């Protein structure tokens, strides 16, 4: 059985696995057969051990060349992790952080680890001598903050490393900065060979048409907060957690701080152990909350944009995407937080409340990274939009709920087909909803003994009702969001009344 976590124990030297050695050899083959200023991009999924791989590359490069190496990261935590890993590979290295104003001892080191902004400042100050740097390794290379430094290393071999070779800025594609992409092992292969845990994804029907896309190409925080902090979505989240993730250590990702705080209150009021974390939390708070999360078996941590990189907690068993994103990188980063494998953990749950799996495909599905690298605009333009996703979404009643309607042989209802029938018979389209309400009422009455039970059971049909109303709305030539919401409330009221009527008929017939 392979070691379960290629990046976790960062103080000691790692034993390299076959796929890692193969990728290292491929990278050195390109180094040996390309110009010294060649730009090479290397893709490997989160959890594949990219820090291990580039640490061995640094070790091997320094043993062969009388040149220096610079490793660039974009977060201070990653600087520290990388430095420790390099030390484990017997690479004497120095972190260049904001506290370092002079480098009198730089001749003693062959490798420097730095954050982008810090290195830029040190280069501007002319403190760091870089004329003998032969190799620059850029971690999380899809961030464009590294672009401005490339001109400082015109004679160096550049190796960018990323899990997702798609630029964070559509206007600055990666193929403009890199000559070639080498693709590493796939997520499916890493799962099959025991390096990553297997994900089971549950997608819930959500209406995203109210979301707005901002200047950065992703959904705005404000429109996300407006949608995800409303009561319906909070209840959907709570229901999804209770249904699929109850008792599991869970990370909830949100797009806005307001949403995360609402989630915190909703779960706390329901009696669940939950904490909230965002980028305004001070280092002491962050450390205390993460320690609590690590030590509490059924802990829930709701967060905003802070735990996608540089955070590694292998005991996470459930990831909830309580947000939509158009960023492929973010999608993989969020799910990757649950993919670490342990002796007692070989699978994890993903709950998708943002149409993300429908937009990008399941996390472990094959991806043509070469195509994305060469034609990022084509890939982005052809992502499925929310209207298309929602039009093709098919509601499937959860097994636990289906069991409550065991006396009803067929619970299906084809809104599109019923609408076609109504039109062909010159009936008003509203008969479609009337038929649907009648079926739901009969289901509730047939599967309960008391009127109160039937009405309580009808409340559990909320997702099915929303789905049917949305399908009905799509059949109409024009239907506003407000009208659709009114239709849902009207449907529920009519269903309650009809259940009462059917119960009276049932009692009358029995008498």
N, C-alpha and C positions, 0 to 999 in steps of 0.2 A: 504493500500500500504506500503510495507516495506521501511525502510530507504534505500536510493539509494546507499550509499557508506560506507560500513562497516569499512573502514580504514582511512577515510579522516579527520574527526574532531578529532584530536588526543589529545586535552587537557582535554576532559570530558569523564567520564565513559560511556561505551556503554551499551545499552540494548542488551542482548544476544538473538539471534534468535534460533529457535528450532533445526536446524541442527548443530549449534555451541554448544548448550548445550549437544546434543546427543554425539558429538565427544569428548567433554571434559569428559563426564561420561565414555566413552569407554577408554580414555587414563588413567583416574584414576583407572578404573577396572584393567588395566594391571599393573599399579604401585603397586596396593594393592596385586596382585597375582603373582608377579615375583620377582626374587632376586633384592636387592637394587642397583646392578650395571648393570641392564638390559639396553639394547640399543633399543629404540623404534623409528621408523620413522613414521611421519604423513604427508600425502599428502592432500593438499587443493588447488584448483585453485586460481590463482592471482585474487584478488578482493573478495575472500570469507571471508576475515577478520581474517587471521591467527595471526596477531599481537594482535587483540582483544582476540582471543582464548588463546594464550599462556600467555597473561597478566592476564586473569582470572585464568589460571592454576597456575601461580606464587602466586596470591593472596590466592587462596584456599590452595595451598601446604603449604604456610607459616603459615596459620591459624591453620593447623593440625600438623606441624612438627617444632621442635626446631632446624632447620638446615637452611643453607643459599642457595641462588640460584645464579647461574651465567648465563647470557644471552649473547651469542656470535653472532656477526654480522660480515660482511666482508666489510662494508663501513661506513664512519663516519656519513653520512646522516641518515643511518638506525639506528645507535646508538642513535642519538638525537630523532628520531621519536619513537623508542621503549621506551626510558626513559620517554618521555612525556606521552605515553599511559599507562605505568606502574604507573606513578604518578596519572593519572586519575582513576586508579583502587586502589588507596590508598596504593600503594606499595612504601615505601621509598627506593629509589635506588640511586646508584652513578655510573656515567660514569667513566670508567678508560681509559683515553686517553693518548697520548704521552707526554702531559705536566705534568702528575702526576708522580712524582718520589718517593713520599713517601705517605703512607696511615695511618697516625696516628689516623684517625677517623673511621677506618674500622669497629670497633665494634658497631658503631652507625647504620650501614646499614645491612639489611638482604638480599639485592639483588644488584648485580653488573652487569653493562652492559659494554661490552668491544669488541673491535676489536681483531681479532685473533693475529696478530703480536704484538700488544701492550700487550695483556695478557701474551703471551709467554715471552716477555721481563721482565714483572713484576714478573712472576714466577721464571725466571732465577735469577733475583735480590733478590729473596726470600722476596719481599715486601708484597705480598698478601698471607694471611694465608688461605689455602684451605682445611684444614683437616676437616672442618665442612660443606663442600658443599654437600648437598644431591641431588640437581637437577641441571643439566646443560642443557639449551635449546640452540640449534644451529639453527639459522635462515638461510634460503637459504642453507640447509644442503648438497645439491648436489655439492657444491664447496669443493674440497679436501684439501683446506688449513686448515680445522678443524681437519683433521686426526691426525696431529702431537701433538695435545693437549689432545687427548683422554686418552693417557697414564698417564697424570697428574691427571686424575679424575677416578682412578681405582675403587673407592668405591661409585661413584655417579650414579644415574639414568640419562641416557642420552636420551633426547628427540630431535630428529632432525625434522625440519619442512621444507617442500619444496612443490612447485607446481608440480615439475617433479622429481620423485625419480629415476633418471638415472644419474650416476656419470659423472662429467665433464671430467674424465679421464678413458677411457675404461679399462686401466690396473689396476685400483683401484675400482672395483665394490662396490656398497653400501651394498650389502648383506654380505660383509666381515666385515663391521663395525656395522651393525644393525641386531638385532635378528629377527625383525618382522616389517611389514608395516601395518599401519591402513590407509585405503583410505576414504577420506571425500566425500562430495557432488560433483556431476559431474557439468561440465560447463553447459550442457543442462538443468539440474535441476535448477541451479542458475539463468539461463536466464528465464526459465518457471515461477519461483517464484518471478521474479522481482528484483533480486539482481544484475544481470549483463545485459549489453546491448547485443543485438543480432547482430552477424556479417554476412554481405553478402560479399562473396569472389568472386573476378573476377580474373581468371588466364589468363595470356597472354603467347602465345607461344614464348619460348626463347630457343636458342641453347646453351647448357652449356658444350658441349663436349671439349671446349678449357680450361675449368677450371681444376686446379690441386689440389689434396688433400695433405695437409701438414702433418707434424709429429703429430700434435694434433688431426688429424682425420677430420678436417674441411677444406673447400676450402681456398687456400692461398690468402693473400691480393693482391699479385702481379698479379696473374692470374685473380682475380676478377676485379682489377683496369683496366687491359688490356681490358677485355670484356665490363665492364659497363661504361667505360668512352668513348667508341667509339661512333661516331655520330648516328649510327643506333639505339643503345640501348638508347641513350639520347632522340632521337625523339620518340621512343616507350614509354618511361617514360612520356614524356610531353603529348603525345597523350592520354595515359591511364588516366593521371590526368585530362585533359580537358574533357574526355569522362565520367568519373565516380565520380571525387572528386572536380570539379570546385566549388570554393566558400566555401568549407568545411575546417575546421581547420585540417591540415594534418601533420603527422610525416612521414618522409622518412628515412628508415634505409639502410645504405650502409656498405660494408665490408672494404672499404679503404678511407683514407682522400682525395686522389686524385679524386676518384669518387664523393665524396660529394661536393668537390669544383667545379667540372664540373657541377654537378646538380645545385649548387647555381648560377653559371654563366648562365646556360641554362634557368633557370626559371626567373632570373632577367632580362635577355635580352628579355624574352617573356612578361615582364611587371607584373609578379606576385610578391606578397609580401613574400619574403623568407629570412631566415637567416641560417647560418651554425654553427654547434657546434661540437667540438671533444675534446678529453682529453688533448689537448695542450692549450685550452682556459683557461685563468686565472679565479679565482673565481668571480672577479668583472664583467668580460665579461659574464660569464655563468649566473650570477644573472640577469644582464641587458637583455640578450637575452631571458631568460625564462620568465621574467616579460613582455617583448614585446609580446612573444608568447601567454601568458595568456590573455593579454588585446586586442589582435588583432583578430577579429572574423574569418577572412579568412586567417590567418597566415599559412605559410608553414615553417617547420623546418627540415632541412636536417642534419643528424648526423651520427656519427660513434661510435658504441659500448659504448655510455655513458648514454643513456636514457632507458636502458633495466631493471635496478633495481633501487630502491630508488627514482624514478621519478614518480610523480603522478599529472597529469593534466586532470581532468575529462572531460573538454570541447573538447578533441580531438574527431573528427568525422570521420577521415580517416587515415588508416595506409597503407603505401606503402612499401612493402618488395622489395627494389631495390637491392636485393642480394639473393644468394642461400646460404643455410646452411645445414649441416648434423647434427646440434645440435638440438635435440628435445626441450631441455630447452630453447634455444635462440628463437626458433620458437614461443613457447608459451609466452615467455616474451615480444617479440616484439608486438604480436597481443594484449596481455593483456593491453598494454598502451592505447588502445582505448575502453576497455570493461567497464569502469566506467559508471554507470548509473546516469542520472540527471532527474529532473522533466520534462524537455523538450527534453530529449535525451534517447531513448530506443533502438536505433540501430546505427551501424557504418559500414563503408566500409573497406574492405581489398583488396588491389590490390597486386597480387602476380606476381612478375617478376623473380622468381627463381625456379619454379617447386616445391615450398615448400609444397603446399597443396596436390599435387600429391604424394610427398614423404612421408608425415606424416599423411595425411588425413585432413579434415577440422577441424578447431579449436574446434568446439563444438561437434565433433563426439566422441562416447565413446572410451575410451582407457583402455586396460587391464593392469593397473599399477602393479598388483600383478605379472603378467607374466614378465613384464619388470624388476621388482625388483629381481625376482628369476632367470631370464635367460637373462641378458642384452646383452650377446654376441650373442645369438640367434636372439634377436630383431634387433640388429644393422646389423648383417650379412644379414638379410632378408629385409632390407629397399630397395625399388625400386631404381635402379641406373638410371642415367640420360638418357642413351641410350634407356632403356626400356620405361621410361616415355615419351621421345620424339617420340618413335616409335608409341606409343598408343595415342598420343595427337591428338584430332580431332579439327580442326579449325572451329569455328562458327562465321559467319559474324555478327558483331554488328547490332542491329535492325536499328539504325540510318543510317548505310551504306546500309543495305539491302533495305531500303526505296528508296534509290537513283537508285536502279535497279528494280523498281517496274514493269517495262514492260517485264522483263525476268522471265518466270514462274519457271525455274529450274536453279539454280546457282551452283548446286553440280557437283563435278568431282571426280571420284574414280580412283586415280592414280594407286593403286595396281591392280585393275581390268583391267584398260586400258593396263597396262604393261603385264599382263597375255595374253590378246588378241593379243598384238603385237608379243610376243614370239611364241604363237601358230600359227601365220600366217607367221612366219619367217621374220618379219619386224624388222628393226633396232629400238632399244629402244627409239631413239630420237623422233619417231612419237608421243610418249606420250606427250612430251612437246609441240610439234607442235599443237596437238589437243587442249591442254589446252590453249595455246596462242590464237588460233582461237576462242575458247569460250569466253575468256576474252575480246578480241577485239570486238566480236559481242555484248557483254553485254554493253560495253562502247558506241558503235555507236547507238544501239537501244534505249538507255536511254538519249540521248542528241540531241540537234539541231545543234550544231556547232562543227567543228573539234577541236578547242581549248578546248571546254568543255569536249569532249570525252577524250582528252589526259590528261586533269587535273583530270578527274574522274579515269583514269587508275592508277594515282599515289596513290590513296586511296586503291588500291588492294595489296599494298606492303606486308601486313601480309599474305594474301591468297597466293600470289606468293611464298613467302619464305616457307610457309607450303607445297605447292605442290612440290617445288623443293627438299625440304628435303625428302618428301615421295618418290620422284623419285630416289634420291640418295641412299635411303635405299634399293631400288630394284636392284641396281647395286652391283656387287661383291666387288668392291673397289672404294671408292670415297673420295678423300682428301677434307679437309676443303677449301683449295684454289680453287679447282675445283668447289665445290658447290657454293662458292661465285661468281666465274666467271659465272656459269650457271644462277644465279639470275640476274646479270647485263645483260647478253646476252638475257635472257627472256624479261627484261624490254625494251631493245632496239628493239627487234623484235616485241614486242607488240605495241610500238609507230609507227613503220613502217607499221604494218598490219592495225592499226586503220586508218592511212592515206589512205591506199589502199582501205579499205572497204568504207570509206567516198566518195572516188572518184567514186566507183562503185554505191553507193547509189545515188549520184547526177546524174550520167549517166542514171541510171534506171528511175529516176524521170523525166528526160528530154525526 
